[in-house]
């Protein structure tokens, strides 16, 4: 067990090319778009508009930040609307 851990830490990219990446959700941008990080080599992926996984470049990080802000504000607005309609 210990040997495997050391190997993973020393050669994460080699480990990934042999056994494949181990992606974990690192950020939920919207209901459909998420960001993933490989727990071994820290490679990042994101979901694009077609629902496919692509590499998370700085450009896509920027797009996701904007998406997240729009999504959050829309969620807050719809929450407020629900609150108002529940009063009347
Ligand atoms: Zn990896």
PDB file of the backbone (N, CA, C, O) and the ligand in Angstrom, with CONECT records:
HET     ZN  A 101       1
ATOM      1  N   UNK A   1       0.841  -1.213   0.000  1.00  0.00           N
ATOM      2  CA  UNK A   1       0.000   0.000   0.000  1.00  0.00           C
ATOM      3  C   UNK A   1       0.873   1.259   0.000  1.00  0.00           C
ATOM      4  O   UNK A   1       0.645   2.185  -0.778  1.00  0.00           O
ATOM      5  N   UNK A   2       1.883   1.276   0.894  1.00  0.00           N
ATOM      6  CA  UNK A   2       2.727   2.467   1.024  1.00  0.00           C
ATOM      7  C   UNK A   2       3.502   2.736  -0.269  1.00  0.00           C
ATOM      8  O   UNK A   2       3.616   3.878  -0.716  1.00  0.00           O
ATOM      9  N   UNK A   3       4.031   1.664  -0.857  1.00  0.00           N
ATOM     10  CA  UNK A   3       4.807   1.799  -2.085  1.00  0.00           C
ATOM     11  C   UNK A   3       3.983   2.476  -3.176  1.00  0.00           C
ATOM     12  O   UNK A   3       4.472   3.343  -3.900  1.00  0.00           O
ATOM     13  N   UNK A   4       2.724   2.060  -3.278  1.00  0.00           N
ATOM     14  CA  UNK A   4       1.854   2.625  -4.309  1.00  0.00           C
ATOM     15  C   UNK A   4       1.686   4.123  -4.096  1.00  0.00           C
ATOM     16  O   UNK A   4       1.714   4.898  -5.053  1.00  0.00           O
ATOM     17  N   UNK A   5       1.512   4.534  -2.835  1.00  0.00           N
ATOM     18  CA  UNK A   5       1.305   5.947  -2.532  1.00  0.00           C
ATOM     19  C   UNK A   5       2.518   6.766  -2.933  1.00  0.00           C
ATOM     20  O   UNK A   5       2.379   7.841  -3.517  1.00  0.00           O
ATOM     21  N   UNK A   6       3.717   6.259  -2.621  1.00  0.00           N
ATOM     22  CA  UNK A   6       4.933   6.984  -2.978  1.00  0.00           C
ATOM     23  C   UNK A   6       5.052   7.099  -4.499  1.00  0.00           C
ATOM     24  O   UNK A   6       5.367   8.164  -5.031  1.00  0.00           O
ATOM     25  N   UNK A   7       4.796   5.997  -5.180  1.00  0.00           N
ATOM     26  CA  UNK A   7       4.854   6.006  -6.647  1.00  0.00           C
ATOM     27  C   UNK A   7       3.904   7.051  -7.222  1.00  0.00           C
ATOM     28  O   UNK A   7       4.256   7.789  -8.142  1.00  0.00           O
ATOM     29  N   UNK A   8       2.724   7.101  -6.677  1.00  0.00           N
ATOM     30  CA  UNK A   8       1.728   8.045  -7.175  1.00  0.00           C
ATOM     31  C   UNK A   8       2.201   9.481  -6.990  1.00  0.00           C
ATOM     32  O   UNK A   8       2.006  10.330  -7.860  1.00  0.00           O
ATOM     33  N   UNK A   9       2.824   9.739  -5.847  1.00  0.00           N
ATOM     34  CA  UNK A   9       3.265  11.100  -5.574  1.00  0.00           C
ATOM     35  C   UNK A   9       4.460  11.499  -6.430  1.00  0.00           C
ATOM     36  O   UNK A   9       4.595  12.660  -6.815  1.00  0.00           O
ATOM     37  N   UNK A  10       5.329  10.527  -6.728  1.00  0.00           N
ATOM     38  CA  UNK A  10       6.517  10.840  -7.510  1.00  0.00           C
ATOM     39  C   UNK A  10       6.208  10.946  -8.998  1.00  0.00           C
ATOM     40  O   UNK A  10       6.707  11.838  -9.684  1.00  0.00           O
ATOM     41  N   UNK A  11       5.387  10.035  -9.484  1.00  0.00           N
ATOM     42  CA  UNK A  11       5.089  10.017 -10.914  1.00  0.00           C
ATOM     43  C   UNK A  11       3.588  10.050 -11.158  1.00  0.00           C
ATOM     44  O   UNK A  11       3.033   9.101 -11.711  1.00  0.00           O
ATOM     45  N   UNK A  12       2.933  11.113 -10.760  1.00  0.00           N
ATOM     46  CA  UNK A  12       1.475  11.130 -10.917  1.00  0.00           C
ATOM     47  C   UNK A  12       1.049  11.021 -12.376  1.00  0.00           C
ATOM     48  O   UNK A  12       0.066  10.349 -12.688  1.00  0.00           O
ATOM     49  N   UNK A  13       1.792  11.683 -13.278  1.00  0.00           N
ATOM     50  CA  UNK A  13       1.363  11.659 -14.679  1.00  0.00           C
ATOM     51  C   UNK A  13       1.586  10.280 -15.291  1.00  0.00           C
ATOM     52  O   UNK A  13       0.808   9.841 -16.138  1.00  0.00           O
ATOM     53  N   UNK A  14       2.658   9.590 -14.861  1.00  0.00           N
ATOM     54  CA  UNK A  14       2.905   8.231 -15.347  1.00  0.00           C
ATOM     55  C   UNK A  14       1.816   7.306 -14.820  1.00  0.00           C
ATOM     56  O   UNK A  14       1.290   6.460 -15.544  1.00  0.00           O
ATOM     57  N   UNK A  15       1.490   7.485 -13.547  1.00  0.00           N
ATOM     58  CA  UNK A  15       0.422   6.669 -12.955  1.00  0.00           C
ATOM     59  C   UNK A  15      -0.868   6.863 -13.743  1.00  0.00           C
ATOM     60  O   UNK A  15      -1.568   5.897 -14.045  1.00  0.00           O
ATOM     61  N   UNK A  16      -1.180   8.111 -14.076  1.00  0.00           N
ATOM     62  CA  UNK A  16      -2.421   8.420 -14.791  1.00  0.00           C
ATOM     63  C   UNK A  16      -2.413   7.841 -16.191  1.00  0.00           C
ATOM     64  O   UNK A  16      -3.433   7.341 -16.666  1.00  0.00           O
ATOM     65  N   UNK A  17      -1.242   7.908 -16.870  1.00  0.00           N
ATOM     66  CA  UNK A  17      -1.208   7.396 -18.238  1.00  0.00           C
ATOM     67  C   UNK A  17      -1.334   5.872 -18.236  1.00  0.00           C
ATOM     68  O   UNK A  17      -1.788   5.282 -19.217  1.00  0.00           O
ATOM     69  N   UNK A  18      -0.929   5.235 -17.127  1.00  0.00           N
ATOM     70  CA  UNK A  18      -1.052   3.777 -17.044  1.00  0.00           C
ATOM     71  C   UNK A  18      -2.450   3.353 -16.610  1.00  0.00           C
ATOM     72  O   UNK A  18      -3.046   2.442 -17.183  1.00  0.00           O
ATOM     73  N   UNK A  19      -2.957   4.030 -15.589  1.00  0.00           N
ATOM     74  CA  UNK A  19      -4.212   3.566 -14.976  1.00  0.00           C
ATOM     75  C   UNK A  19      -5.398   4.493 -15.222  1.00  0.00           C
ATOM     76  O   UNK A  19      -6.531   4.178 -14.860  1.00  0.00           O
ATOM     77  N   UNK A  20      -5.120   5.645 -15.845  1.00  0.00           N
ATOM     78  CA  UNK A  20      -6.200   6.598 -16.095  1.00  0.00           C
ATOM     79  C   UNK A  20      -6.334   7.593 -14.962  1.00  0.00           C
ATOM     80  O   UNK A  20      -5.923   7.334 -13.831  1.00  0.00           O
ATOM     81  N   UNK A  21      -6.910   8.725 -15.281  1.00  0.00           N
ATOM     82  CA  UNK A  21      -7.077   9.778 -14.277  1.00  0.00           C
ATOM     83  C   UNK A  21      -8.182   9.411 -13.296  1.00  0.00           C
ATOM     84  O   UNK A  21      -9.094   8.647 -13.616  1.00  0.00           O
ATOM     85  N   UNK A  22      -8.082   9.966 -12.109  1.00  0.00           N
ATOM     86  CA  UNK A  22      -9.117   9.760 -11.099  1.00  0.00           C
ATOM     87  C   UNK A  22      -9.748  11.120 -10.809  1.00  0.00           C
ATOM     88  O   UNK A  22      -9.348  11.819  -9.878  1.00  0.00           O
ATOM     89  N   UNK A  23     -10.741  11.481 -11.623  1.00  0.00           N
ATOM     90  CA  UNK A  23     -11.321  12.813 -11.516  1.00  0.00           C
ATOM     91  C   UNK A  23     -12.334  12.902 -10.378  1.00  0.00           C
ATOM     92  O   UNK A  23     -13.151  12.006 -10.166  1.00  0.00           O
ATOM     93  N   UNK A  24     -12.249  14.017  -9.657  1.00  0.00           N
ATOM     94  CA  UNK A  24     -13.230  14.311  -8.614  1.00  0.00           C
ATOM     95  C   UNK A  24     -13.825  15.679  -8.917  1.00  0.00           C
ATOM     96  O   UNK A  24     -13.144  16.548  -9.460  1.00  0.00           O
ATOM     97  N   UNK A  25     -15.083  15.871  -8.570  1.00  0.00           N
ATOM     98  CA  UNK A  25     -15.715  17.177  -8.795  1.00  0.00           C
ATOM     99  C   UNK A  25     -15.066  18.188  -7.851  1.00  0.00           C
ATOM    100  O   UNK A  25     -15.122  18.037  -6.631  1.00  0.00           O
ATOM    101  N   UNK A  26     -14.450  19.221  -8.432  1.00  0.00           N
ATOM    102  CA  UNK A  26     -13.786  20.226  -7.601  1.00  0.00           C
ATOM    103  C   UNK A  26     -14.653  21.464  -7.439  1.00  0.00           C
ATOM    104  O   UNK A  26     -14.486  22.233  -6.493  1.00  0.00           O
ATOM    105  N   UNK A  27     -15.593  21.652  -8.385  1.00  0.00           N
ATOM    106  CA  UNK A  27     -16.431  22.843  -8.305  1.00  0.00           C
ATOM    107  C   UNK A  27     -17.701  22.628  -9.104  1.00  0.00           C
ATOM    108  O   UNK A  27     -17.663  22.108 -10.219  1.00  0.00           O
ATOM    109  N   UNK A  28     -18.830  23.031  -8.531  1.00  0.00           N
ATOM    110  CA  UNK A  28     -20.080  22.982  -9.276  1.00  0.00           C
ATOM    111  C   UNK A  28     -20.357  24.380  -9.783  1.00  0.00           C
ATOM    112  O   UNK A  28     -20.637  25.285  -8.997  1.00  0.00           O
ATOM    113  N   UNK A  29     -20.280  24.563 -11.091  1.00  0.00           N
ATOM    114  CA  UNK A  29     -20.470  25.892 -11.675  1.00  0.00           C
ATOM    115  C   UNK A  29     -21.961  26.175 -11.813  1.00  0.00           C
ATOM    116  O   UNK A  29     -22.466  27.160 -11.273  1.00  0.00           O
ATOM    117  N   UNK A  30     -22.656  25.315 -12.531  1.00  0.00           N
ATOM    118  CA  UNK A  30     -24.113  25.394 -12.627  1.00  0.00           C
ATOM    119  C   UNK A  30     -24.646  23.981 -12.414  1.00  0.00           C
ATOM    120  O   UNK A  30     -23.911  23.062 -12.053  1.00  0.00           O
ATOM    121  N   UNK A  31     -25.960  23.839 -12.650  1.00  0.00           N
ATOM    122  CA  UNK A  31     -26.561  22.523 -12.479  1.00  0.00           C
ATOM    123  C   UNK A  31     -25.949  21.520 -13.450  1.00  0.00           C
ATOM    124  O   UNK A  31     -25.843  20.333 -13.141  1.00  0.00           O
ATOM    125  N   UNK A  32     -25.539  22.008 -14.645  1.00  0.00           N
ATOM    126  CA  UNK A  32     -25.030  21.105 -15.687  1.00  0.00           C
ATOM    127  C   UNK A  32     -23.513  21.148 -15.818  1.00  0.00           C
ATOM    128  O   UNK A  32     -22.896  20.156 -16.205  1.00  0.00           O
ATOM    129  N   UNK A  33     -22.905  22.292 -15.498  1.00  0.00           N
ATOM    130  CA  UNK A  33     -21.470  22.464 -15.713  1.00  0.00           C
ATOM    131  C   UNK A  33     -20.711  22.283 -14.400  1.00  0.00           C
ATOM    132  O   UNK A  33     -21.008  22.923 -13.391  1.00  0.00           O
ATOM    133  N   UNK A  34     -19.722  21.391 -14.447  1.00  0.00           N
ATOM    134  CA  UNK A  34     -18.908  21.146 -13.260  1.00  0.00           C
ATOM    135  C   UNK A  34     -17.443  21.159 -13.641  1.00  0.00           C
ATOM    136  O   UNK A  34     -17.092  20.952 -14.802  1.00  0.00           O
ATOM    137  N   UNK A  35     -16.582  21.406 -12.649  1.00  0.00           N
ATOM    138  CA  UNK A  35     -15.143  21.311 -12.884  1.00  0.00           C
ATOM    139  C   UNK A  35     -14.621  20.093 -12.142  1.00  0.00           C
ATOM    140  O   UNK A  35     -15.035  19.810 -11.018  1.00  0.00           O
ATOM    141  N   UNK A  36     -13.699  19.369 -12.791  1.00  0.00           N
ATOM    142  CA  UNK A  36     -13.146  18.151 -12.212  1.00  0.00           C
ATOM    143  C   UNK A  36     -11.638  18.288 -12.072  1.00  0.00           C
ATOM    144  O   UNK A  36     -10.989  18.902 -12.919  1.00  0.00           O
ATOM    145  N   UNK A  37     -11.077  17.720 -11.012  1.00  0.00           N
ATOM    146  CA  UNK A  37      -9.628  17.686 -10.831  1.00  0.00           C
ATOM    147  C   UNK A  37      -9.197  16.256 -10.602  1.00  0.00           C
ATOM    148  O   UNK A  37      -9.825  15.531  -9.831  1.00  0.00           O
ATOM    149  N   UNK A  38      -8.118  15.837 -11.272  1.00  0.00           N
ATOM    150  CA  UNK A  38      -7.572  14.499 -11.055  1.00  0.00           C
ATOM    151  C   UNK A  38      -6.859  14.497  -9.704  1.00  0.00           C
ATOM    152  O   UNK A  38      -6.023  15.361  -9.438  1.00  0.00           O
ATOM    153  N   UNK A  39      -7.187  13.539  -8.867  1.00  0.00           N
ATOM    154  CA  UNK A  39      -6.616  13.535  -7.517  1.00  0.00           C
ATOM    155  C   UNK A  39      -5.141  13.152  -7.530  1.00  0.00           C
ATOM    156  O   UNK A  39      -4.460  13.332  -6.520  1.00  0.00           O
ATOM    157  N   UNK A  40      -4.623  12.626  -8.648  1.00  0.00           N
ATOM    158  CA  UNK A  40      -3.208  12.249  -8.725  1.00  0.00           C
ATOM    159  C   UNK A  40      -2.350  13.357  -9.334  1.00  0.00           C
ATOM    160  O   UNK A  40      -1.407  13.832  -8.702  1.00  0.00           O
ATOM    161  N   UNK A  41      -2.676  13.768 -10.554  1.00  0.00           N
ATOM    162  CA  UNK A  41      -1.805  14.712 -11.257  1.00  0.00           C
ATOM    163  C   UNK A  41      -2.355  16.134 -11.268  1.00  0.00           C
ATOM    164  O   UNK A  41      -1.713  17.042 -11.795  1.00  0.00           O
ATOM    165  N   UNK A  42      -3.550  16.337 -10.685  1.00  0.00           N
ATOM    166  CA  UNK A  42      -4.173  17.659 -10.578  1.00  0.00           C
ATOM    167  C   UNK A  42      -4.579  18.241 -11.935  1.00  0.00           C
ATOM    168  O   UNK A  42      -4.782  19.449 -12.058  1.00  0.00           O
ATOM    169  N   UNK A  43      -4.696  17.395 -12.933  1.00  0.00           N
ATOM    170  CA  UNK A  43      -5.198  17.860 -14.229  1.00  0.00           C
ATOM    171  C   UNK A  43      -6.661  18.243 -14.071  1.00  0.00           C
ATOM    172  O   UNK A  43      -7.417  17.561 -13.379  1.00  0.00           O
ATOM    173  N   UNK A  44      -7.064  19.357 -14.725  1.00  0.00           N
ATOM    174  CA  UNK A  44      -8.424  19.857 -14.545  1.00  0.00           C
ATOM    175  C   UNK A  44      -9.241  19.735 -15.830  1.00  0.00           C
ATOM    176  O   UNK A  44      -8.749  19.972 -16.933  1.00  0.00           O
ATOM    177  N   UNK A  45     -10.487  19.363 -15.649  1.00  0.00           N
ATOM    178  CA  UNK A  45     -11.428  19.262 -16.765  1.00  0.00           C
ATOM    179  C   UNK A  45     -12.676  20.055 -16.432  1.00  0.00           C
ATOM    180  O   UNK A  45     -12.952  20.349 -15.269  1.00  0.00           O
ATOM    181  N   UNK A  46     -13.427  20.397 -17.471  1.00  0.00           N
ATOM    182  CA  UNK A  46     -14.719  21.018 -17.244  1.00  0.00           C
ATOM    183  C   UNK A  46     -15.713  20.507 -18.276  1.00  0.00           C
ATOM    184  O   UNK A  46     -15.319  19.923 -19.285  1.00  0.00           O
ATOM    185  N   UNK A  47     -16.995  20.723 -18.030  1.00  0.00           N
ATOM    186  CA  UNK A  47     -18.028  20.350 -18.986  1.00  0.00           C
ATOM    187  C   UNK A  47     -18.241  21.529 -19.923  1.00  0.00           C
ATOM    188  O   UNK A  47     -18.406  22.656 -19.455  1.00  0.00           O
ATOM    189  N   UNK A  48     -18.243  21.303 -21.227  1.00  0.00           N
ATOM    190  CA  UNK A  48     -18.527  22.414 -22.138  1.00  0.00           C
ATOM    191  C   UNK A  48     -20.019  22.469 -22.439  1.00  0.00           C
ATOM    192  O   UNK A  48     -20.806  21.701 -21.885  1.00  0.00           O
ATOM    193  N   UNK A  49     -20.405  23.408 -23.346  1.00  0.00           N
ATOM    194  CA  UNK A  49     -21.833  23.629 -23.589  1.00  0.00           C
ATOM    195  C   UNK A  49     -22.515  22.417 -24.206  1.00  0.00           C
ATOM    196  O   UNK A  49     -23.737  22.291 -24.131  1.00  0.00           O
ATOM    197  N   UNK A  50     -21.727  21.508 -24.825  1.00  0.00           N
ATOM    198  CA  UNK A  50     -22.315  20.295 -25.402  1.00  0.00           C
ATOM    199  C   UNK A  50     -22.403  19.152 -24.397  1.00  0.00           C
ATOM    200  O   UNK A  50     -22.905  18.073 -24.713  1.00  0.00           O
ATOM    201  N   UNK A  51     -21.910  19.398 -23.178  1.00  0.00           N
ATOM    202  CA  UNK A  51     -21.940  18.362 -22.159  1.00  0.00           C
ATOM    203  C   UNK A  51     -20.753  17.421 -22.222  1.00  0.00           C
ATOM    204  O   UNK A  51     -20.723  16.405 -21.528  1.00  0.00           O
ATOM    205  N   UNK A  52     -19.757  17.760 -23.068  1.00  0.00           N
ATOM    206  CA  UNK A  52     -18.554  16.934 -23.157  1.00  0.00           C
ATOM    207  C   UNK A  52     -17.480  17.440 -22.206  1.00  0.00           C
ATOM    208  O   UNK A  52     -17.437  18.621 -21.864  1.00  0.00           O
ATOM    209  N   UNK A  53     -16.611  16.520 -21.785  1.00  0.00           N
ATOM    210  CA  UNK A  53     -15.517  16.908 -20.899  1.00  0.00           C
ATOM    211  C   UNK A  53     -14.334  17.418 -21.724  1.00  0.00           C
ATOM    212  O   UNK A  53     -13.882  16.756 -22.659  1.00  0.00           O
ATOM    213  N   UNK A  54     -13.848  18.590 -21.369  1.00  0.00           N
ATOM    214  CA  UNK A  54     -12.704  19.176 -22.068  1.00  0.00           C
ATOM    215  C   UNK A  54     -11.713  19.678 -21.035  1.00  0.00           C
ATOM    216  O   UNK A  54     -12.044  19.815 -19.858  1.00  0.00           O
ATOM    217  N   UNK A  55     -10.486  19.953 -21.486  1.00  0.00           N
ATOM    218  CA  UNK A  55      -9.458  20.444 -20.573  1.00  0.00           C
ATOM    219  C   UNK A  55      -9.833  21.841 -20.082  1.00  0.00           C
ATOM    220  O   UNK A  55     -10.308  22.673 -20.855  1.00  0.00           O
ATOM    221  N   UNK A  56      -9.616  22.087 -18.792  1.00  0.00           N
ATOM    222  CA  UNK A  56      -9.973  23.376 -18.201  1.00  0.00           C
ATOM    223  C   UNK A  56      -8.827  24.367 -18.419  1.00  0.00           C
ATOM    224  O   UNK A  56      -7.873  24.412 -17.642  1.00  0.00           O
ATOM    225  N   UNK A  57      -8.938  25.155 -19.482  1.00  0.00           N
ATOM    226  CA  UNK A  57      -7.935  26.170 -19.785  1.00  0.00           C
ATOM    227  C   UNK A  57      -8.303  27.456 -19.045  1.00  0.00           C
ATOM    228  O   UNK A  57      -9.438  27.595 -18.590  1.00  0.00           O
ATOM    229  N   UNK A  58      -7.363  28.398 -18.915  1.00  0.00           N
ATOM    230  CA  UNK A  58      -7.685  29.681 -18.250  1.00  0.00           C
ATOM    231  C   UNK A  58      -8.900  30.352 -18.874  1.00  0.00           C
ATOM    232  O   UNK A  58      -9.690  30.992 -18.181  1.00  0.00           O
ATOM    233  N   UNK A  59      -9.045  30.199 -20.207  1.00  0.00           N
ATOM    234  CA  UNK A  59     -10.192  30.789 -20.920  1.00  0.00           C
ATOM    235  C   UNK A  59     -11.499  30.187 -20.399  1.00  0.00           C
ATOM    236  O   UNK A  59     -12.462  30.914 -20.152  1.00  0.00           O
ATOM    237  N   UNK A  60     -11.535  28.868 -20.232  1.00  0.00           N
ATOM    238  CA  UNK A  60     -12.753  28.219 -19.763  1.00  0.00           C
ATOM    239  C   UNK A  60     -13.006  28.509 -18.295  1.00  0.00           C
ATOM    240  O   UNK A  60     -14.155  28.559 -17.855  1.00  0.00           O
ATOM    241  N   UNK A  61     -11.919  28.703 -17.527  1.00  0.00           N
ATOM    242  CA  UNK A  61     -12.059  29.081 -16.124  1.00  0.00           C
ATOM    243  C   UNK A  61     -12.798  30.406 -16.028  1.00  0.00           C
ATOM    244  O   UNK A  61     -13.674  30.592 -15.183  1.00  0.00           O
ATOM    245  N   UNK A  62     -12.421  31.328 -16.919  1.00  0.00           N
ATOM    246  CA  UNK A  62     -13.044  32.647 -16.972  1.00  0.00           C
ATOM    247  C   UNK A  62     -14.526  32.512 -17.297  1.00  0.00           C
ATOM    248  O   UNK A  62     -15.374  33.115 -16.639  1.00  0.00           O
ATOM    249  N   UNK A  63     -14.829  31.711 -18.320  1.00  0.00           N
ATOM    250  CA  UNK A  63     -16.218  31.492 -18.741  1.00  0.00           C
ATOM    251  C   UNK A  63     -17.015  30.884 -17.586  1.00  0.00           C
ATOM    252  O   UNK A  63     -18.145  31.297 -17.323  1.00  0.00           O
ATOM    253  N   UNK A  64     -16.430  29.912 -16.906  1.00  0.00           N
ATOM    254  CA  UNK A  64     -17.116  29.262 -15.791  1.00  0.00           C
ATOM    255  C   UNK A  64     -17.390  30.234 -14.648  1.00  0.00           C
ATOM    256  O   UNK A  64     -18.431  30.165 -13.995  1.00  0.00           O
ATOM    257  N   UNK A  65     -16.432  31.150 -14.413  1.00  0.00           N
ATOM    258  CA  UNK A  65     -16.631  32.149 -13.359  1.00  0.00           C
ATOM    259  C   UNK A  65     -17.845  33.021 -13.666  1.00  0.00           C
ATOM    260  O   UNK A  65     -18.660  33.311 -12.790  1.00  0.00           O
ATOM    261  N   UNK A  66     -17.945  33.435 -14.940  1.00  0.00           N
ATOM    262  CA  UNK A  66     -19.083  34.256 -15.360  1.00  0.00           C
ATOM    263  C   UNK A  66     -20.375  33.454 -15.241  1.00  0.00           C
ATOM    264  O   UNK A  66     -21.377  33.941 -14.717  1.00  0.00           O
ATOM    265  N   UNK A  67     -20.337  32.221 -15.735  1.00  0.00           N
ATOM    266  CA  UNK A  67     -21.501  31.329 -15.661  1.00  0.00           C
ATOM    267  C   UNK A  67     -21.969  31.169 -14.220  1.00  0.00           C
ATOM    268  O   UNK A  67     -23.161  31.233 -13.921  1.00  0.00           O
ATOM    269  N   UNK A  68     -20.990  30.956 -13.331  1.00  0.00           N
ATOM    270  CA  UNK A  68     -21.316  30.721 -11.925  1.00  0.00           C
ATOM    271  C   UNK A  68     -22.000  31.942 -11.320  1.00  0.00           C
ATOM    272  O   UNK A  68     -22.969  31.819 -10.570  1.00  0.00           O
ATOM    273  N   UNK A  69     -21.476  33.131 -11.661  1.00  0.00           N
ATOM    274  CA  UNK A  69     -22.060  34.364 -11.126  1.00  0.00           C
ATOM    275  C   UNK A  69     -23.491  34.541 -11.624  1.00  0.00           C
ATOM    276  O   UNK A  69     -24.386  34.898 -10.858  1.00  0.00           O
ATOM    277  N   UNK A  70     -23.700  34.281 -12.938  1.00  0.00           N
ATOM    278  CA  UNK A  70     -25.040  34.399 -13.509  1.00  0.00           C
ATOM    279  C   UNK A  70     -25.982  33.400 -12.854  1.00  0.00           C
ATOM    280  O   UNK A  70     -27.113  33.734 -12.500  1.00  0.00           O
ATOM    281  N   UNK A  71     -25.510  32.191 -12.700  1.00  0.00           N
ATOM    282  CA  UNK A  71     -26.314  31.102 -12.139  1.00  0.00           C
ATOM    283  C   UNK A  71     -26.712  31.419 -10.693  1.00  0.00           C
ATOM    284  O   UNK A  71     -27.869  31.258 -10.305  1.00  0.00           O
ATOM    285  N   UNK A  72     -25.722  31.875  -9.900  1.00  0.00           N
ATOM    286  CA  UNK A  72     -25.988  32.182  -8.496  1.00  0.00           C
ATOM    287  C   UNK A  72     -26.990  33.317  -8.354  1.00  0.00           C
ATOM    288  O   UNK A  72     -27.897  33.249  -7.524  1.00  0.00           O
ATOM    289  N   UNK A  73     -26.826  34.374  -9.174  1.00  0.00           N
ATOM    290  CA  UNK A  73     -27.735  35.511  -9.040  1.00  0.00           C
ATOM    291  C   UNK A  73     -29.134  35.122  -9.500  1.00  0.00           C
ATOM    292  O   UNK A  73     -30.127  35.595  -8.946  1.00  0.00           O
ATOM    293  N   UNK A  74     -29.216  34.253 -10.518  1.00  0.00           N
ATOM    294  CA  UNK A  74     -30.523  33.803 -10.977  1.00  0.00           C
ATOM    295  C   UNK A  74     -31.204  32.964  -9.890  1.00  0.00           C
ATOM    296  O   UNK A  74     -32.408  33.077  -9.660  1.00  0.00           O
ATOM    297  N   UNK A  75     -30.408  32.122  -9.231  1.00  0.00           N
ATOM    298  CA  UNK A  75     -30.945  31.291  -8.155  1.00  0.00           C
ATOM    299  C   UNK A  75     -31.477  32.150  -7.024  1.00  0.00           C
ATOM    300  O   UNK A  75     -32.541  31.880  -6.467  1.00  0.00           O
ATOM    301  N   UNK A  76     -30.706  33.210  -6.684  1.00  0.00           N
ATOM    302  CA  UNK A  76     -31.130  34.080  -5.585  1.00  0.00           C
ATOM    303  C   UNK A  76     -32.414  34.814  -5.947  1.00  0.00           C
ATOM    304  O   UNK A  76     -33.310  34.975  -5.118  1.00  0.00           O
ATOM    305  N   UNK A  77     -32.487  35.265  -7.225  1.00  0.00           N
ATOM    306  CA  UNK A  77     -33.668  35.983  -7.672  1.00  0.00           C
ATOM    307  C   UNK A  77     -34.900  35.077  -7.600  1.00  0.00           C
ATOM    308  O   UNK A  77     -35.962  35.498  -7.141  1.00  0.00           O
ATOM    309  N   UNK A  78     -34.748  33.823  -8.061  1.00  0.00           N
ATOM    310  CA  UNK A  78     -35.896  32.925  -8.071  1.00  0.00           C
ATOM    311  C   UNK A  78     -36.293  32.552  -6.647  1.00  0.00           C
ATOM    312  O   UNK A  78     -37.462  32.289  -6.365  1.00  0.00           O
ATOM    313  N   UNK A  79     -35.301  32.533  -5.748  1.00  0.00           N
ATOM    314  CA  UNK A  79     -35.596  32.254  -4.339  1.00  0.00           C
ATOM    315  C   UNK A  79     -36.438  33.391  -3.756  1.00  0.00           C
ATOM    316  O   UNK A  79     -37.402  33.164  -3.025  1.00  0.00           O
ATOM    317  N   UNK A  80     -36.039  34.642  -4.107  1.00  0.00           N
ATOM    318  CA  UNK A  80     -36.754  35.809  -3.605  1.00  0.00           C
ATOM    319  C   UNK A  80     -38.198  35.794  -4.111  1.00  0.00           C
ATOM    320  O   UNK A  80     -39.138  36.102  -3.377  1.00  0.00           O
ATOM    321  N   UNK A  81     -38.347  35.422  -5.407  1.00  0.00           N
ATOM    322  CA  UNK A  81     -39.669  35.373  -6.016  1.00  0.00           C
ATOM    323  C   UNK A  81     -40.554  34.373  -5.265  1.00  0.00           C
ATOM    324  O   UNK A  81     -41.719  34.651  -4.980  1.00  0.00           O
ATOM    325  N   UNK A  82     -39.988  33.221  -4.954  1.00  0.00           N
ATOM    326  CA  UNK A  82     -40.733  32.201  -4.236  1.00  0.00           C
ATOM    327  C   UNK A  82     -41.161  32.720  -2.875  1.00  0.00           C
ATOM    328  O   UNK A  82     -42.272  32.473  -2.405  1.00  0.00           O
ATOM    329  N   UNK A  83     -40.221  33.462  -2.247  1.00  0.00           N
ATOM    330  CA  UNK A  83     -40.490  34.012  -0.927  1.00  0.00           C
ATOM    331  C   UNK A  83     -41.646  34.989  -0.990  1.00  0.00           C
ATOM    332  O   UNK A  83     -42.550  34.937  -0.156  1.00  0.00           O
ATOM    333  N   UNK A  84     -41.627  35.902  -1.995  1.00  0.00           N
ATOM    334  CA  UNK A  84     -42.676  36.908  -2.150  1.00  0.00           C
ATOM    335  C   UNK A  84     -44.024  36.221  -2.414  1.00  0.00           C
ATOM    336  O   UNK A  84     -45.034  36.566  -1.802  1.00  0.00           O
ATOM    337  N   UNK A  85     -44.025  35.255  -3.322  1.00  0.00           N
ATOM    338  CA  UNK A  85     -45.294  34.613  -3.677  1.00  0.00           C
ATOM    339  C   UNK A  85     -45.842  33.796  -2.503  1.00  0.00           C
ATOM    340  O   UNK A  85     -47.042  33.535  -2.425  1.00  0.00           O
ATOM    341  N   UNK A  86     -44.954  33.400  -1.600  1.00  0.00           N
ATOM    342  CA  UNK A  86     -45.466  32.628  -0.468  1.00  0.00           C
ATOM    343  C   UNK A  86     -46.139  33.531   0.564  1.00  0.00           C
ATOM    344  O   UNK A  86     -46.899  33.063   1.411  1.00  0.00           O
ATOM    345  N   UNK A  87     -45.843  34.859   0.480  1.00  0.00           N
ATOM    346  CA  UNK A  87     -46.488  35.798   1.406  1.00  0.00           C
ATOM    347  C   UNK A  87     -47.913  36.068   0.963  1.00  0.00           C
ATOM    348  O   UNK A  87     -48.842  36.093   1.771  1.00  0.00           O
ATOM    349  N   UNK A  88     -48.071  36.277  -0.392  1.00  0.00           N
ATOM    350  CA  UNK A  88     -49.392  36.656  -0.894  1.00  0.00           C
ATOM    351  C   UNK A  88     -50.294  35.463  -1.138  1.00  0.00           C
ATOM    352  O   UNK A  88     -51.438  35.630  -1.561  1.00  0.00           O
TER     353      UNK A  88
HETATM  354 ZN    ZN A 101      -4.367  12.360 -13.563  1.00  0.00          ZN
END
